[in-house]
Amino acid sequence: MLPDPERRASAERPPSYAAIFSAALTAPTRDTPGIVTGPKGKATVRRYNVYRNNVMVSLIDALAAVYPAVLRITGPDFFRAMARFHIRQTPPTSPLLFKYGRDFPAFIEGYEHAAAMPWLADTARIERAWLDAYHAADAEPLSGATLAAVPHEMLASVRFTPHPATRITRSAFAAVAIFAANRGAGPVGTIDAAAPEDALITRPDIEVVVRRLPPGGALFLAALVAGRPLGDAAADALEAVPSFDIGAAIAGMIDAGAFTAIHPGDAP
């Protein structure tokens, strides 16, 4: 924390020209900043509004690139109107456009005009997780042989290091099926949207992979990602879903490349 005099000086420092110029770009009701002037002082408002419109269009296009399934589901007009409200509420804080829109799923969840599509926000969460996995750091996935080499009596205490690309999403709706059906251009069949689906998103190599998890799978993997021992994670999953198949879950997470290393603990 800054010492009091420095903190006070920082608070009293006037905003930069860039901050003043950009403050109204996503707020159409704000007046053109007084620092903006055109040639010979003419056409200031019109020129600034053209620039403001270009910024808004670029941000909407950026959101459309991140959320193509949401765009296809809602249609361009609905999506662009929804995105415009989101941008006005949450302007970007980074010059990297691929980082923009992390709050969009939460915005969709509270957007009154999307209330008839309660699964839309979770579909957007999978799309955001897909992009984050795509841009995550590379790492060598954990091999089955490495895990198999752990003595049986030590397995319950083993902890895992998640792959940088590993993401888990949970939904009370069929968000995985809806995501998969709308990421391409093919026809969308009948989907029971009320069927709960959880997803594991990974990128063990070049391609991002989205897998639908069995009941209990998200709870199991989330515990491992949080650093809990294998035995505790399995116990939680079995308590929630007595039919949970631990062997299949471990094989699936190894095949998906969800983890990179193990850390054996003390035997119980």
Secondary structure, DSSP 8 states (H G I E B T S, - for coil): ---HHHHHHHHHS---HHHHHHHTTT-TTS---TT---GGG-SHHHHHHHHHHHHHHHHHHHHHHH-HHHHHHH-HHHHHHHHHHHHHHS---SS-GGGTTTTHHHHHHH-GGGTT-TTHHHHHHHHHHHHHHHHS-------HHHHHTS-GGGGGG-EEEE-TT-EEE--SS-HHHHHHHHSSSS------TTS--EEEEE-SSSS-EEEEE-TTHHHHHHHHHTT--HHHHHHHHHHH-TT--HHHHHHHHHHHT-EEEEE-----
